[in-house]
Amino acid sequence: MKKILMLGANFFQVSAIKRAKELGYRVITADYLPENPGHQYADESYNVSTVEKEAILALSRRLQIDGILSYASDVSAPTAAYVAEKLGLPTNPYESVKILTQKNLFREFMDRNQLRMPGGKSFQSRRQAQDYFDSLTLPVMVKPIDASGSKGVVKVSERTNFGEAYREAMSYSISRKIIIEKFIQKKGYQIDGDGFIRDGKIVFFGVMDQHNNLLRNPYAPIGLSCPSIQDDGYQKKARALIGSIFEKLHMRFGAFNFEYIIGGDGEIYILEIGPRNGGNFIPDTIKYARDVDMIEASIRVCVGDEYGESLVAGKQGIASSYVVHSMKSGVFRELKIHEKVKPHIRKKEIYVKKGQRVNAFRNGKDSIGAMVIEFDSVEQMKEMMDKMWEYVEVIVEE
């Protein structure tokens, strides 16, 4: 029985942990939070931070693992690549994985290769960041270089709001660095999704439309829909562009998450590419919509097993992921699901219990659960997903 070390055991990683067990692998989890739910499904679990490369390497050597996987996590992806390189296990280049998981390194890479993305610079110094901010035309975006789930991402439209945005972004940065970048007005939905590389080529490209709660935070995703309504020509250009990035970085295999927008000038702007599966049930949603099992493919490839059949699309369905969230802060009382959406829910996980305090939604940190929802038509999906919080209502007592 081959042994897989899973880096992380949170709610979104449970799908991969369970699937690996179903496929007959011995599953070991590592996470700095011993109460995380994934541990209960593993054969062994260890209280080790997934960003501590040397500690994870020592654990991996002692356990004699056959593969290591960072599922739905950017912060632990470099650790997985580092350990795999040291132990001679299947991996992409560690330096390339670092570039893709740190926004400042990715921006430098894109600039060197004259590839389009919103212009900007990274900073550790508040004074230098302020000077650069003062030189720009507003609005701008302020982001941590190494956080996921849109945590710490702030649009700044007034000069007096920079200090607050800087502190917010810095509070989520592991390396204490932020990026200030020019704001690009997008045309249509922002695109998000998951894909898979095999032998250096993209063999699956799951384009999804990103939905946002404009009343809470227009830049934090609350759902992704498949299929996208974006023009197919843009999708093909984006696939080719991302493929060229992987070629330059010598990425050979594995899942990836991507985000891009179409600017008002009609050009594609790459925002992020993560060398791992997406969170928020994105791979689960693609499984329902396309019958492509990227969870299985990610598990098998990390130990060098064949996985090609997992990536063959079996249908053309219609499905969305949805981040369950509250419109206001308070004590969680119940989840009120409208009769119109109930028959369409295929998977649901709620992380809070009655009586726990929840926050009004600002970013992924404030989510209280997730769902996979199937629909009868793209029109129905678009209409409901753009206001799903009205159909899946979080009831709180203030």
Buried (B, 14 or more C-beta within 10 A) or exposed (E): EBBBBBBBBBBBBBBBBBBBBEBEBBBBBBBBEEEBBBBEBBBEBBEBBBBBBEBBBEBBEEBEBBBBBBBBBBBBBBBBBBBBBBBEBBBBBBBBBBBBBBBBBBBBBBEEEEBBBBBBBBBBEBEEBBEBBEEBEBEBBBBBBBBBBBBBBBBBEEEEBBEEBBBBBBEBBEEEBBBBBBBBEBBEBBBBBBBBBBEEEBBBBBBBBBBBBEEBBEBBBBBBBBBBEBEEEBBEBBBEBBBEBBEBBEBBBBBBBBBBBBBEEEEBBBBBBBBBBBBBBBBBBBBBBBBBBBBBBBBBBBBEBEBEEBBEEEEEBBBBBBBBBBBEEBBBEEBEBEEEBEEBBBBBBBBBEEEEEBBBBBBBBBBBBBBBBBBEEBEEBBEBBBEBBEBBBBEBEE
